[in-house]
């Protein structure tokens, strides 16, 4: 039984002090945890990265990064206050997004600035744009404003189709597009044939003028040559395509032509109607110009190798010389093939599918002569066009006989195809009187090439003109004599 009420004693002051001590300890612990969370937020890296790079973010990247930064800081403050796992997850999410936005935005903004500065560092050379166009485009892009919004914890950026998640927007795409790049169009190195006069005055067409009976005859032959060349020369196709776009008014022709313009022009050539229209444009241009050029050529006997051969009546002259020799090419003019009296207007091939591509032919010659051959792809093409000997045959025999003038007696006698170099001399003392007696030394390399072509046309060409018979049967002349003593010669060819 409990004692009398009056005997119970309550130690109230002592209990209050204990509660206060416990409360103070808890508050100290809470403050310690809050400071820990504050340090955790501060050391996450997002705030420091943003502060360091915010001034670099242009072209709208600063707008979206600022939005992400505010969302991150809001989540960070909530996490510092509550320490809840939800607010921590929200903070980490925005910290990650902000890092991505800042890194991508700073990189792309820097690339845009480099492109702009590069234009002026090169004084606009090599670019297909004016200073006014570049300045206007750069200013517009740098000051671009983008609309964004945050819904359900995600950032969305406005696009043509509405709002899309920021990571799916073209600004953050890993593929170059107008929203994430500033690319000044480069000037295309279009060929000289964009100017039709240059085609008429080209080295392979000078012979057409010299052997034509009149203007109409010259036009017909040049038109035929043009239609052959567009099927066999990719660079010429590009030039005709660009000329057609100029005629259509899609390219002004007065400003630099960009690579993209050329590519678009060539893509149009895949359409039959556009292709035929382009050919007609170029054919009409030849017709309009050939009269004056032909008469000038006939009256003044213009030297086809000189700069004076360019027709002064053309509205836009080309600065390219008629003969475009490679740097380091020391071939003299008397070495070049003289096309006067040529029987053909274009090089001849044995197979329809064989495309006469000058760069590929040069690569073939360089490969099998280690880049030391004294003849060029143009020599091969010219000789084929002049005498009607197939290009494939010239290449195959040139490689086999002397590595295109770099091996054996063919190299020592400037006689690449060993015309008149009898096999019996192969076992004789090198350059001895006996060996020279059964050898034929040419005065120049192209002379040797032409001697070979003449020999084939006069003695070896089948009566029906089917050169493949030399390989299908035996490589013999009209008298039944073999070109080489090797009975497997045609198989090797």
C-alpha positions as CSV (number, residue, x, y, z in Angstrom):
1,X,0.0,0.0,0.0
2,X,1.4,3.4,-1.1
3,X,2.5,5.8,1.5
4,X,0.7,9.0,2.2
5,X,0.6,11.5,-0.7
6,X,2.5,14.1,1.2
7,X,5.5,11.8,1.5
8,X,6.2,11.6,-2.4
9,X,9.2,13.7,-3.6
10,X,9.6,14.8,-7.3
11,X,13.1,15.8,-8.4
12,X,11.9,18.1,-11.2
13,X,15.0,20.3,-11.6
14,X,17.3,17.3,-12.0
15,X,15.0,15.7,-14.7
16,X,14.8,19.0,-16.7
17,X,18.6,19.3,-16.8
18,X,18.9,15.8,-18.2
19,X,16.4,16.4,-20.9
20,X,18.2,19.6,-21.9
21,X,21.5,17.7,-22.1
22,X,19.9,15.1,-24.4
23,X,18.4,17.8,-26.6
24,X,21.6,19.6,-26.9
25,X,23.5,16.5,-27.8
26,X,20.9,15.7,-30.5
27,X,21.0,19.2,-31.9
28,X,24.8,19.0,-32.0
29,X,24.5,15.7,-33.8
30,X,22.0,17.1,-36.3
31,X,24.2,20.1,-37.0
32,X,27.2,17.8,-37.5
33,X,25.2,15.7,-39.9
34,X,23.9,18.8,-41.7
35,X,27.4,20.2,-42.1
36,X,28.5,16.8,-43.4
37,X,25.7,16.9,-46.0
38,X,26.7,20.4,-46.8
39,X,30.3,19.4,-47.4
40,X,29.0,16.4,-49.4
41,X,27.0,18.8,-51.7
42,X,29.8,21.2,-52.0
43,X,32.4,18.5,-52.9
44,X,30.1,16.8,-55.5
45,X,31.8,18.8,-58.2
46,X,28.7,20.1,-60.0
47,X,28.7,23.6,-58.5
48,X,32.4,24.1,-59.0
49,X,32.3,22.9,-62.6
50,X,29.4,25.2,-63.4
51,X,31.0,28.2,-61.7
52,X,34.2,27.7,-63.6
53,X,32.7,27.2,-67.1
54,X,29.4,29.2,-67.0
55,X,30.9,32.1,-69.0
56,X,32.0,29.7,-71.7
57,X,28.5,28.3,-72.4
58,X,27.1,29.9,-75.5
59,X,24.5,29.1,-78.2
60,X,21.8,28.3,-75.6
61,X,23.9,25.8,-73.6
62,X,24.1,28.4,-70.8
63,X,20.3,28.6,-70.6
64,X,19.8,24.8,-70.0
65,X,22.8,24.5,-67.7
66,X,21.5,27.4,-65.5
67,X,18.2,25.5,-65.3
68,X,19.9,22.3,-64.3
69,X,22.1,24.2,-61.7
70,X,19.1,25.7,-60.0
71,X,17.3,22.3,-59.8
72,X,20.5,20.8,-58.4
73,X,20.9,23.5,-55.7
74,X,17.3,23.2,-54.7
75,X,17.6,19.4,-54.2
76,X,20.9,20.0,-52.4
77,X,19.4,22.4,-49.9
78,X,16.5,20.0,-49.3
79,X,19.0,17.2,-48.7
80,X,21.1,19.4,-46.3
81,X,18.0,20.1,-44.3
82,X,16.3,16.7,-44.2
83,X,18.9,14.2,-45.1
84,X,16.2,12.1,-46.8
85,X,17.2,9.5,-49.3
86,X,14.7,11.0,-51.8
87,X,16.3,14.4,-51.8
88,X,19.8,12.8,-52.0
89,X,18.8,10.9,-55.1
90,X,17.3,14.0,-56.6
91,X,20.5,16.0,-55.9
92,X,22.7,13.2,-57.4
93,X,20.5,13.1,-60.5
94,X,20.7,16.8,-61.2
95,X,24.4,16.9,-60.4
96,X,25.0,14.3,-63.1
97,X,22.8,16.1,-65.7
98,X,24.6,19.4,-64.9
99,X,28.0,17.8,-65.4
100,X,26.9,16.5,-68.8
101,X,25.4,19.8,-69.9
102,X,28.5,21.8,-68.9
103,X,31.0,19.5,-70.5
104,X,29.1,19.1,-73.8
105,X,28.2,22.8,-73.9
106,X,31.7,24.1,-73.2
107,X,33.2,21.7,-75.8
108,X,30.7,22.7,-78.5
109,X,30.9,26.4,-77.7
110,X,34.7,26.2,-77.9
111,X,34.5,24.4,-81.2
112,X,32.2,27.1,-82.6
113,X,34.6,29.8,-81.5
114,X,37.6,28.0,-83.1
115,X,35.8,27.7,-86.4
116,X,35.0,31.5,-86.4
117,X,38.5,32.4,-85.4
118,X,40.0,30.0,-88.0
119,X,38.1,31.8,-90.7
120,X,39.7,35.1,-89.9
121,X,43.1,33.6,-89.2
122,X,43.1,32.3,-92.8
123,X,41.6,35.6,-94.0
124,X,38.7,33.7,-95.4
125,X,40.8,31.8,-97.9
126,X,39.4,28.4,-98.7
127,X,36.0,29.2,-97.4
128,X,32.8,29.6,-99.4
129,X,31.3,32.5,-97.4
130,X,31.8,36.2,-97.0
131,X,32.8,38.0,-93.8
132,X,29.3,39.4,-93.5
133,X,27.7,36.0,-93.8
134,X,30.1,34.5,-91.2
135,X,29.7,37.3,-88.7
136,X,25.9,37.2,-89.0
137,X,25.7,33.4,-88.6
138,X,28.1,33.3,-85.7
139,X,26.4,36.2,-83.8
140,X,22.9,34.6,-84.3
141,X,24.1,31.2,-83.1
142,X,26.1,32.5,-80.1
143,X,23.1,34.6,-78.9
144,X,20.6,31.8,-79.5
145,X,17.9,31.4,-76.8
146,X,16.3,28.0,-76.1
147,X,13.1,27.3,-74.3
148,X,13.2,24.6,-71.6
149,X,11.1,23.3,-68.8
150,X,11.3,20.9,-65.9
151,X,8.5,18.3,-65.4
152,X,8.4,15.3,-63.1
153,X,12.1,15.9,-62.2
154,X,13.2,15.9,-65.9
155,X,14.4,18.7,-68.2
156,X,12.9,19.1,-71.6
157,X,14.1,21.4,-74.4
158,X,11.8,22.8,-77.1
159,X,12.3,21.4,-80.6
160,X,10.4,21.6,-83.9
161,X,8.1,18.8,-82.7
162,X,7.5,20.3,-79.2
163,X,9.5,19.5,-76.1
164,X,11.9,16.6,-75.9
165,X,14.2,15.3,-73.1
166,X,17.4,17.3,-73.1
167,X,19.5,14.2,-73.8
168,X,17.5,13.5,-77.0
169,X,17.7,17.0,-78.3
170,X,19.9,17.7,-81.3
171,X,22.0,20.1,-79.2
172,X,23.4,17.1,-77.3
173,X,23.6,14.7,-80.2
174,X,26.9,13.1,-81.0
175,X,26.2,13.7,-84.7
176,X,27.0,17.0,-86.3
177,X,24.0,19.1,-87.0
178,X,23.0,22.8,-87.3
179,X,22.0,22.9,-83.5
180,X,25.4,21.7,-82.2
181,X,27.9,23.1,-84.7
182,X,29.0,26.2,-86.5
183,X,30.6,25.1,-89.7
184,X,31.6,27.6,-92.3
185,X,31.2,26.0,-95.8
186,X,34.6,25.3,-97.4
187,X,35.3,26.2,-100.9
188,X,35.3,23.2,-103.3
189,X,38.4,22.8,-105.4
190,X,36.3,22.5,-108.5
191,X,38.0,21.5,-111.7
192,X,38.9,23.8,-114.5
193,X,36.2,22.3,-116.7
194,X,33.5,24.3,-114.9
195,X,34.5,26.8,-117.5
196,X,33.6,25.1,-120.8
197,X,36.3,27.0,-122.7
198,X,38.9,25.1,-120.7
199,X,37.4,21.9,-122.0
200,X,37.7,23.0,-125.6
201,X,41.2,24.2,-125.1
202,X,42.3,21.1,-123.1
203,X,45.4,19.4,-124.3
204,X,43.5,16.3,-125.5
205,X,41.1,18.5,-127.5
206,X,43.6,20.7,-129.2
207,X,44.1,18.0,-131.8
208,X,40.3,18.0,-132.4
209,X,40.5,21.6,-133.5
210,X,43.6,21.0,-135.7
211,X,42.1,18.1,-137.6
212,X,38.5,19.4,-137.9
213,X,37.3,20.5,-141.3
214,X,35.3,23.3,-139.9
215,X,33.4,24.7,-136.9
216,X,30.5,22.2,-137.2
217,X,32.9,19.3,-137.5
218,X,34.9,20.5,-134.5
219,X,31.7,20.8,-132.4
220,X,30.5,17.3,-133.3
221,X,33.9,15.8,-132.3
222,X,34.1,17.9,-129.1
223,X,30.5,16.9,-128.1
224,X,31.4,13.2,-128.6
225,X,34.6,13.7,-126.5
226,X,32.5,15.4,-123.8
227,X,30.1,12.5,-123.6
228,X,32.9,10.0,-123.4
229,X,34.7,11.9,-120.8
230,X,31.7,12.3,-118.5
231,X,31.4,8.5,-118.4
232,X,35.0,7.9,-117.6
233,X,36.2,10.9,-115.5
234,X,34.5,11.5,-112.1
235,X,36.1,15.0,-111.8
236,X,34.7,16.0,-115.1
237,X,31.3,14.8,-114.1
238,X,31.5,17.1,-111.0
239,X,32.4,20.0,-113.2
240,X,29.5,19.4,-115.7
241,X,27.1,19.0,-112.7
242,X,28.3,22.3,-111.2
243,X,28.0,24.1,-114.6
244,X,24.4,22.8,-114.9
245,X,23.5,24.2,-111.4
246,X,25.0,27.6,-112.4
247,X,22.8,27.5,-115.6
248,X,19.8,26.6,-113.5
249,X,20.4,29.5,-111.2
250,X,21.0,27.4,-108.1
251,X,24.6,28.5,-107.9
252,X,25.5,32.0,-108.6
253,X,28.9,31.3,-110.2
254,X,30.2,34.5,-108.8
255,X,30.8,33.4,-105.2
256,X,32.9,30.5,-104.0
257,X,31.3,27.1,-104.5
258,X,31.2,24.9,-101.4
259,X,31.8,21.2,-101.1
260,X,28.2,20.7,-100.2
261,X,27.1,22.5,-103.3
262,X,29.2,20.2,-105.4
263,X,27.9,17.1,-103.7
264,X,24.3,18.2,-104.2
265,X,25.0,18.9,-107.9
266,X,26.4,15.4,-108.3
267,X,23.5,13.8,-106.5
268,X,21.2,15.4,-109.1
269,X,23.1,13.7,-111.9
270,X,21.7,10.4,-110.6
271,X,18.4,11.4,-112.1
272,X,18.2,10.7,-115.8
273,X,16.4,13.9,-116.7
274,X,18.8,16.1,-114.7
275,X,21.7,14.2,-116.2
276,X,20.6,14.7,-119.8
277,X,19.8,18.3,-119.1
278,X,23.3,18.9,-117.7
279,X,24.8,17.3,-120.8
280,X,22.7,19.6,-123.0
281,X,23.7,22.7,-121.1
282,X,27.4,21.8,-121.5
283,X,27.0,20.8,-125.2
284,X,25.3,24.1,-125.9
285,X,28.1,25.9,-124.1
286,X,30.6,24.2,-126.4
287,X,28.6,25.1,-129.4
288,X,28.4,28.8,-128.4
289,X,32.2,29.0,-127.9
290,X,33.8,26.7,-130.4
291,X,33.3,29.1,-133.3
292,X,35.5,31.9,-131.9
293,X,38.0,29.4,-130.5
294,X,38.3,27.4,-133.7
295,X,38.8,30.5,-135.9
296,X,41.3,32.0,-133.4
297,X,43.2,28.7,-133.4
298,X,43.2,28.5,-137.2
299,X,44.1,32.1,-137.9
300,X,46.7,32.6,-135.2
301,X,48.0,29.0,-135.1
302,X,47.9,29.3,-131.3
303,X,50.5,27.2,-129.5
304,X,48.4,24.7,-127.5
305,X,51.0,24.6,-124.7
306,X,50.9,28.3,-124.0
307,X,48.8,30.4,-121.8
308,X,47.8,32.4,-124.9
309,X,45.7,29.4,-126.0
310,X,43.0,30.4,-123.6
311,X,40.1,32.1,-125.4
312,X,39.8,35.7,-124.3
313,X,36.1,35.9,-125.1
314,X,35.1,33.7,-122.1
315,X,33.3,35.5,-119.4
316,X,35.4,33.9,-116.7
317,X,39.0,32.9,-117.4
318,X,40.7,30.1,-115.7
319,X,44.2,30.7,-114.4
320,X,45.1,27.0,-114.8
321,X,47.6,26.4,-117.7
322,X,46.5,24.2,-120.5
323,X,49.2,21.7,-119.6
324,X,48.9,20.8,-115.9
325,X,52.1,19.1,-115.0
326,X,52.6,17.7,-111.5
327,X,55.1,19.5,-109.2
328,X,58.5,18.0,-109.9
329,X,57.5,16.7,-113.3
330,X,60.4,17.8,-115.5
331,X,59.2,16.4,-118.9
332,X,60.1,18.7,-121.8
333,X,57.5,19.8,-124.4
334,X,59.1,17.6,-127.1
335,X,58.4,14.6,-124.9
336,X,54.7,15.2,-124.9
337,X,52.5,13.4,-127.5
338,X,51.8,15.4,-130.5
339,X,48.1,14.9,-131.2
340,X,48.1,16.4,-134.7
341,X,46.8,13.9,-137.2
342,X,45.4,11.6,-134.5
343,X,43.0,9.0,-135.7
344,X,40.9,8.9,-132.6
345,X,39.3,11.5,-130.3
346,X,39.3,9.4,-127.2
347,X,41.5,6.7,-125.7
348,X,40.6,3.1,-126.7
349,X,39.8,0.2,-124.4
350,X,39.4,-3.5,-125.0
351,X,36.6,-4.0,-122.5
352,X,33.6,-1.7,-122.2
353,X,33.7,-1.9,-118.4
354,X,37.2,-0.6,-118.3
355,X,37.0,3.0,-117.2
356,X,39.9,5.3,-118.3
357,X,40.6,7.1,-115.0
358,X,43.8,9.2,-115.2
359,X,44.5,9.0,-111.4
360,X,44.0,5.3,-111.3
361,X,46.3,4.7,-114.3
362,X,49.0,6.9,-112.7
363,X,48.7,4.9,-109.5
364,X,49.2,1.7,-111.5
365,X,52.3,3.1,-113.2
366,X,53.7,4.4,-109.9
367,X,53.1,1.1,-108.2
368,X,55.0,-1.0,-110.8
369,X,57.8,1.5,-111.3
370,X,58.1,2.5,-107.7
371,X,57.2,6.0,-108.7
372,X,60.2,6.3,-111.1
373,X,58.6,5.9,-114.5
374,X,59.5,8.5,-117.1
375,X,56.1,8.3,-118.6
376,X,52.8,9.5,-117.1
377,X,49.2,8.4,-117.3
378,X,48.5,11.3,-119.6
379,X,51.1,9.9,-122.0
380,X,49.3,6.6,-122.0
381,X,45.9,8.2,-122.6
382,X,47.2,10.4,-125.4
383,X,49.0,7.6,-127.3
384,X,45.9,5.4,-127.0
385,X,43.7,8.3,-128.3
386,X,46.1,9.0,-131.1
387,X,46.8,5.5,-132.4
388,X,43.9,3.5,-131.2
389,X,45.9,1.1,-129.0
390,X,43.9,-0.1,-126.0
391,X,44.9,1.5,-122.7
392,X,44.9,-1.9,-121.0
393,X,47.4,-3.3,-123.5
394,X,49.7,-0.3,-123.1
395,X,49.7,-0.7,-119.3
396,X,50.1,-4.5,-119.3
397,X,53.0,-4.6,-121.7
398,X,54.7,-1.5,-120.2
399,X,54.7,-3.3,-116.8
400,X,55.9,-6.6,-118.2
401,X,58.6,-5.3,-120.6
402,X,60.5,-2.9,-118.4
403,X,58.5,-1.9,-115.3
404,X,57.5,1.2,-117.3
405,X,61.1,2.1,-118.2
406,X,62.8,1.3,-114.9
407,X,64.3,-2.2,-115.6
408,X,66.5,-3.9,-118.1
409,X,67.5,-2.8,-121.6
410,X,64.2,-1.0,-121.9
411,X,65.4,1.4,-119.2
412,X,68.9,1.9,-120.7
413,X,67.6,2.6,-124.2
414,X,64.5,4.7,-123.4
415,X,62.6,1.9,-125.1
416,X,60.0,0.9,-122.6
417,X,58.4,-1.7,-124.8
418,X,61.7,-3.1,-126.2
419,X,60.7,-2.4,-129.8
420,X,63.8,-3.7,-131.7
421,X,65.5,-4.9,-128.6
422,X,66.1,-8.5,-129.6
423,X,66.0,-11.2,-127.0
424,X,69.4,-12.5,-128.1
425,X,71.0,-9.5,-126.5
426,X,69.8,-10.4,-123.0
427,X,72.7,-12.8,-122.5
428,X,75.4,-10.5,-123.9
429,X,77.7,-8.2,-121.9
430,X,75.7,-5.2,-120.7
431,X,76.1,-2.2,-123.1
432,X,78.7,-4.0,-125.1
433,X,79.0,-3.4,-128.9
434,X,77.4,-6.7,-129.6
435,X,74.4,-6.0,-127.3
436,X,74.0,-2.5,-128.8
437,X,73.9,-4.1,-132.3
438,X,70.7,-5.9,-131.4
439,X,69.2,-3.0,-129.4
440,X,67.3,0.1,-130.4
441,X,67.9,3.3,-128.5
442,X,65.2,5.9,-128.6
443,X,65.8,9.6,-128.6
444,X,63.2,10.2,-125.9
445,X,60.8,8.2,-123.7
446,X,57.5,9.2,-125.4
447,X,59.1,8.6,-128.8
448,X,59.6,5.0,-127.7
449,X,56.0,4.8,-126.5
450,X,54.8,6.1,-129.9
451,X,57.1,3.7,-131.8
452,X,55.5,0.8,-129.9
453,X,52.0,2.1,-130.7
454,X,52.8,2.5,-134.4
455,X,54.2,-1.0,-134.5
456,X,51.1,-2.5,-133.0
457,X,48.7,-0.7,-135.3
458,X,50.7,-1.4,-138.4
459,X,51.7,-5.0,-137.8
460,X,49.8,-6.5,-134.9
461,X,46.2,-5.1,-134.9
462,X,43.7,-7.8,-136.0
463,X,42.0,-7.0,-139.3
464,X,38.6,-6.7,-137.6
465,X,40.0,-4.4,-134.9
466,X,39.4,-6.9,-132.1
467,X,42.5,-6.5,-130.0
468,X,41.5,-9.3,-127.6
469,X,42.4,-11.8,-130.3
470,X,46.1,-11.1,-129.6
471,X,45.6,-12.5,-126.1
472,X,43.0,-15.2,-126.9
473,X,45.2,-16.7,-129.7
474,X,48.8,-15.8,-130.2
475,X,50.6,-12.4,-129.9
476,X,51.9,-12.5,-133.5
477,X,52.1,-9.9,-136.3
478,X,50.7,-10.1,-139.8
479,X,53.7,-12.3,-140.9
480,X,53.1,-14.7,-138.0
481,X,56.1,-13.6,-136.0
482,X,55.7,-13.3,-132.2
483,X,56.2,-10.1,-130.4
484,X,58.3,-12.0,-127.8
485,X,60.0,-15.3,-127.9
486,X,58.3,-16.4,-124.7
487,X,55.5,-18.7,-125.9
488,X,53.5,-17.8,-122.8
489,X,53.8,-14.1,-123.4
490,X,50.1,-13.6,-124.2
491,X,49.1,-15.5,-121.1
492,X,51.3,-13.3,-118.9
493,X,49.9,-10.2,-120.5
